[in-house]
Each structure stands twice: as C-alpha cells, then as structure tokens.
Amino acid sequence: MRLRGLLLRTLFKGPVSIAKPASDADALAQLGANVAERAQAKLGRSLRIREVDAGSCNGCELELQALNGPVYDLERFGISFVASPRHADVILVTGPVSINMAEALRRTYDAAPHPKWVVAVGDCADNGGCFAGSYAVLGGAASVVPVDLVIPGCPPDPEKLLAGLLALLETVASGK
Amino acid sequence: MLGNVTLREFLDGLKTVPQHRPWPRHPIDERGWKELIHQLSVNDWTLLGLWGDATEIHAAFRDDEAEPEAIAVVSLSCPERKFPSLSEVRPGAIRLERALRDLWGFTPLGLKDERPWLDHGRWASSPLSLHKGSRPEQPHAYQFLPVEGESLHQIPVGPVHAGIIEPGHFRFTCAGETVVRLEERLGYTHKGVEGLMTGKPIMEAARIAGRISGDSTVAYALAFARAIEAASSQEAPARAHWLRAVMAELERVANHLLDIGAICNDAAFAIMLAQATILRERVMKAAAACFGHRLMMDKVIPGGVAADLTREGAFTLRSVIAALRGDFERLVEIYDDQPSLQDRTVGTGIVKPELAHRFGAGGFVARASSRAGDARKTPGYAPYEDLELTIPLLAGGDVGARIWVRIEEVRASLSLLEQLLDGIPGGPFVRPIPTRGGEGMALVEGFRGEILMWVRLSEVGKVVRCHPRDPSWFQWPLLEAAIEGNIVADFPLCNKSFNCSYSGADL
C-alpha cells in the first residue's frame, strides 16, 4: 500500500532533481585545445565513465554516488557510470594513487578503447592531497595515467562534479 | 592460575606507565605476556587492538564482566623483534599480527598464516621500523588458501570493482552457484597513514585522521581529538561535546540511510535506493548549511569543534529531522511490506553469535548477532551519559537482522539529535590544546562500530606515534564466514549489509 502511495506522490510531485548547472568554466579552460583535438562528434552527447578508486578515503566515492541519485541525476545528461573499462570513454580516478593500486589503475586505463579521457577527482587525485610524500603513495593520478581534467575539492561536491563532467562532455563532443 | 581472574586483578601490581590516559598502560615481560595468553584462553576479555611501536608492541583489552568495565593497554618490549602470537586465543589478532609484521618487522611466534597482508611486495618491507628492509624486485605472488573438492571453480573479483566502491580482491570458490569459500585480499588502499602522522603537528595529523575512512570522517576526527585531549589532559568545553555528538549522529544517519537503500538495490529493488538517497541528500545539505561541509570533514578538531552551530542552523536541523522522521518511517513500511525483498534478505549471510564473539566484533554486525556493546555507552563518553539512547540487539545474524538493527539505529540517532538540539549548553566551543607530552587512547562509536585511536605526543606537542584501529578489522573475517553456503548472487547483498571499510582497515 505504502509503495503505491509513494509512487503516486512521486508522480504528481514532479522531479526532485536540481536544475542543470552551467558547465564549469575552470574545467572548460583546463580542457582547452588539447582535448578538443581528440574530440569526436560521433560520440554524440553521451559519455560512459569507469570509476577507479586508486586509494581514496572513500569520501569522493560518496559524492560520486550522489551523482547517480535522483537529486543530481547524472544520466539525464547522457553521462553514466559503467562496470567495465571496455565500455568506457572516461576513466575517472579518485584518491592518491597508492603503490598497491598503481598496476590495477594502469591496466584499467589500458583496457578502455580509444579515444579516452581521464578525469582526476579530488585533491588526492590531483596531487596526492594530505597523503603526498608517503612511502606507499605515488601521488596524483597523473603519475600513472595522462590526466585531461582535474576536478579539485576534498571532496568536490556533486554540483561541482556535475559542472566539471558537463564541461568535459561539451568539449569532447564538439569535434568534427 | 586458573580462570575467574578479572583483568584488573591480573594487571594489579604491574608497573604503570605515567601519563597514559584515561586507561592505564602496563609494561609486561615475556613471561607475563605468556601468562596473559593463558588468561585469554580461559577469560572473555575482548581484544581491542594490537599495534607496533619502535621497540615494543601494544595490545588493548576490555573486560566487560567487570563492573565498571576494565580497559587497559599491555606493552611487551621486543628486543629480538619477536613476540608470542595471540592468534590462537584471539582469531581477531590474525590480520592485525600480519599487518604488524608487514609494517614493523616484528615476528609473531606461532602465527600460522605466514603470508603478508598489507605488504604486496611493492614497497620496502617494514616501512615503519628503524630497520627498514628493501623493496623486492617482484611484487609478491599471493598464495590463496588451497581448496580441494570435486567440480569446484573460482571467481576472482577485484581489486577494481564494478560499482563506485573501494578496491579489494575477493576470491570465491564455488560449487555450482554455491559459495564454498570466500577469501579476501585487502591492502590495496594502504596509504601509510601511521607513517604520515609521525612527526606531524597535531592539527595536520587531525586532517589525516579525518581522511582515514571518508564516510566516518566525523567519528575518526572525534576519536583522534579525544585521544589528543586525553594525552594532554585537556577536556574540550561542554558545548563542543554536544556539537560533536550532533555531527556524529548526522553522519551515522547519512551512512545507514545510504546502506539500507543500497542493500535493497542489490536485491533489485531500486526505488528504495532512490528514496533513501533523497533523504540522505537532505542530511548532507543540512550538514553543509550548519557546519560548512557536506561530510563535516575537519569540523571536529582537537580541543573542540571548528564550526559553531548558529540559531538558524539549529532551526534548520530541527526541521530536517522532523521531516526525516516521517519520511523514513514510510520507507521502513515499504521495506517491511515487500515479501519479495524479504525473501532475499531473511536467512541470507548469517553470522553466528559465537563467531562474532570470538572475533571480538562490534558495531551493527555484532549487534545483529546477539553481541551487545556500543562505545557511546561502554565505556561511554560525553555527552551520551546525559542522553537517552536505546541500543538495538537482534539474534538473527542475517542480512535482514543487519537491516533492522540499522533501521533502529537511524531511529535512535534521530531521537538523539532531537535531545541534543534541546540541550546544547552555551559557552566556548573550542579550547586550545596546551603543548605537553603524554599518551592517550580513545574509543568512539562510528557508524560501523568502535574505532580505537591511540596517540603519543612529544613534549613539543607533535605526534610521535598514532595508531587508528577500524571496526572493520574484526568484521571483514566474519563476511568470509557469512557468505559460506550462500549463492554468488547474494554476495553483493551480504557485502553491502556489512559495508566494511577498505581504506580504514588498509591504513
């Protein structure tokens, strides 16, 4: 009974999703010409992301999971997370790359087909964050894979993540 | 000596290290350590933690039968870098000892499992020891336990998992659809937290402590702050205690909400996850509005809190909590109403009470298997002695029981939040930590269970040594047992119902 009530209410109340944020200007500037060169009009307006936790504290994962929920609803923009790197256009890395995860990250990157882009999410994936300098940490994602876009923050909030990914989508889909 | 000796009686007459607070620390010789092992075989004392230091090892115990409960740290000097293993009498020590050997190079004599745990052979061995080893030329080839039997097959999963979750490796051995054995291999997210904290000023170390396990950032920051305050014998102001509890309960609610939804999602009932995510988002937004960060990272600091709660903030929280109460109950009814959902959760992934007991597990995993205990009450800390708190206890031990314990804990936390908002005392919300040496320990109940934090401060107020022990150390092994005899397709359900921390236990 409750379930039916909830479904009805949800139907009439309308979506809970936030409005589409503007693409992040910093991210657009970062992506610039370099990524646009590899842009593919064929991608249309869709991106598939394989997330790799390369040693994160799990904070960034929480905010990425929020993107999948009804409030931020990433999929309405044609962006979604996939289970296999073989299906991915984007490898999204969180965490300072722990030495124990470096090989797994590299192999995941190698398994994704070309063209592919790498997004480093969070301060740790940017430069190692507060774990930089440890015997067990290599540093930012760029120490293992070529990074196209950094979305900084500890962790970046979902709106910021959304704006960054929208900037990436715009840039990579802008080619001929 | 035979049983019937309490922990207090056993330690009575031993030397006590000065300036170790709030519980005593006793140096013990090898004969005493062996006597301790004997006592552990006849007593029920819970192993709280086991960690290394430059020349000695420390073990913390709790005697629940004593009134009030007794807690103590015992330290064994290991000049020859060996110590008699506790693993035979406390199986929860097995992984702790493997980690101790990896990080410090101490050999646990009598530990049957000789395989490394955190050390994958990719960094120099014994990195925390004065006698650092060298880095092996090849990473270790990990030997999974042998499995014999007809028509068995193995399924290797990870370290990169299918969802947006942390990395770890699971090796399933199956007969058809049925899991015969699961073996975990963790350590992928090892970041050298203990090494990083050494030599850091208190506030810098606090930032790291808040990033040991991001979903429990408040609980970890609280454990670290309380350990520092114990070491420097400086109590935080009353208002800080209450504000810390507000943050800790918000964190607990947010995590339980997400997990309850995610467990149902793993049983293909996606609407629960969607609805739970909406409720969780309200908690996150309220946290950001009141304290300035969605996860409340770096808001609990040694000496107090970094952000005060304004009048408007308290008003916002009140209305969010009031709305949550009703909306959460509607979700609970939906869960309770679906036989198809219960069909997946009831009877799945059973943890036997004796096993939870043997591993000294805590948190909702233990409380769903008849093992009581909650650090908020035992040993207890401010402000919970002034609050009414019901701690749920169930006997089923299955995924369903873990869901129900979590549901009850959400209800309890919402009630706590209301009590907290009614009673927050005025006054300062932070009192700076004086520069002085000492050692301190804290036990704090995170959403997963009890976090142990131990610190030693130098006279100039820097962290000499810090050891955080995540509740997952004693829960991960139970997951291996829980999945036995279940079908592979039920693993995600079981795993999510535990939701153990990778980062917290990999350090």
Contacts between the chains, C-beta under 8 A, distances in Angstrom:
chain1	res1	chain2	res2	distance
A	1	B	337	7.1
A	2	B	330	5.9
A	2	B	333	4.5
A	2	B	334	4.8
A	2	B	337	5.8
A	3	B	271	7.6
A	3	B	334	5.1
A	3	B	337	6.4
A	3	B	338	7.3
A	5	B	330	7.9
A	6	B	271	7.5
A	6	B	275	7.1
A	6	B	330	6.7
A	6	B	334	6.5
A	7	B	271	7.9
A	16	B	278	5.7
A	51	B	164	4.9
A	52	B	160	5.8
A	52	B	167	7.8
A	53	B	160	8.0
A	53	B	164	7.8
A	53	B	165	7.1
A	53	B	166	5.2
A	53	B	167	5.2
A	53	B	189	7.3
A	54	B	167	7.7
A	55	B	167	7.7
A	55	B	188	7.2
A	55	B	189	4.6
A	55	B	190	7.8
A	55	B	191	5.8
A	55	B	503	7.7
A	56	B	166	7.3
A	56	B	189	7.2
A	56	B	214	7.1
A	56	B	503	6.9
A	57	B	211	4.3
A	57	B	212	6.6
A	57	B	213	6.1
A	57	B	214	3.9
A	57	B	217	7.7
A	57	B	503	4.9
A	58	B	166	5.6
A	58	B	213	6.0
A	58	B	214	4.1
A	58	B	215	5.3
A	58	B	501	7.1
A	58	B	502	7.4
A	58	B	503	5.3
A	59	B	211	7.0
A	59	B	214	2.8
A	59	B	215	7.3
A	59	B	217	6.7
A	59	B	295	5.9
A	59	B	297	7.0
A	60	B	214	7.3
A	61	B	164	5.3
A	61	B	165	6.4
A	61	B	166	6.8
A	61	B	214	7.5
A	62	B	214	6.4
A	62	B	215	6.0
A	62	B	258	7.7
A	62	B	295	6.9
A	63	B	294	7.4
A	64	B	164	5.0
A	65	B	164	5.3
A	65	B	258	7.3
A	65	B	277	7.9
A	66	B	277	7.0
A	66	B	280	7.8
A	66	B	281	6.5
A	66	B	284	7.3
A	68	B	164	7.4
A	68	B	277	7.9
A	69	B	273	7.7
A	69	B	274	6.6
A	69	B	277	3.4
A	69	B	278	7.0
A	69	B	280	8.0
A	69	B	281	6.8
A	70	B	274	5.1
A	70	B	277	6.4
A	70	B	278	5.8
A	71	B	277	6.9
A	71	B	278	6.3
A	71	B	281	4.7
A	81	B	163	7.9
A	81	B	164	6.1
A	83	B	162	3.8
A	83	B	163	7.4
A	84	B	162	7.7
A	85	B	160	8.0
A	95	B	189	7.1
A	96	B	191	6.5
A	98	B	188	6.6
A	98	B	189	5.6
A	98	B	190	5.9
A	98	B	191	5.5
A	99	B	122	4.7
A	99	B	123	5.4
A	100	B	120	4.8
A	100	B	122	5.7
A	100	B	187	5.9
A	100	B	188	4.8
A	100	B	189	7.4
A	100	B	190	5.5
A	101	B	159	6.7
A	101	B	167	6.0
A	101	B	188	5.0
A	101	B	189	6.8
A	102	B	122	7.7
A	103	B	139	7.8
A	104	B	159	4.9
A	104	B	160	5.4
A	104	B	167	6.7
A	104	B	188	7.1
A	108	B	160	5.4
A	129	B	211	7.6
A	130	B	196	7.6
A	130	B	204	7.8
A	130	B	207	5.4
A	130	B	208	5.3
A	130	B	211	6.1
A	131	B	191	4.7
A	131	B	192	7.6
A	131	B	193	7.9
A	131	B	196	6.5
A	131	B	208	7.6
A	131	B	211	7.7
A	133	B	196	7.4
A	134	B	191	5.7
A	134	B	192	3.8
A	134	B	193	7.9
A	134	B	195	6.2
A	134	B	196	5.1
A	135	B	123	5.5
A	135	B	124	6.9
A	135	B	127	4.8
A	135	B	192	5.2
A	135	B	195	6.1
A	136	B	123	5.6
A	136	B	127	7.2
A	136	B	190	5.1
A	136	B	191	5.5
A	136	B	192	3.8
A	136	B	195	7.7
A	137	B	191	5.5
A	137	B	192	6.6
A	154	B	211	7.9
A	154	B	297	6.7
A	155	B	214	7.1
A	155	B	295	7.2
A	157	B	288	7.6
A	157	B	294	5.9
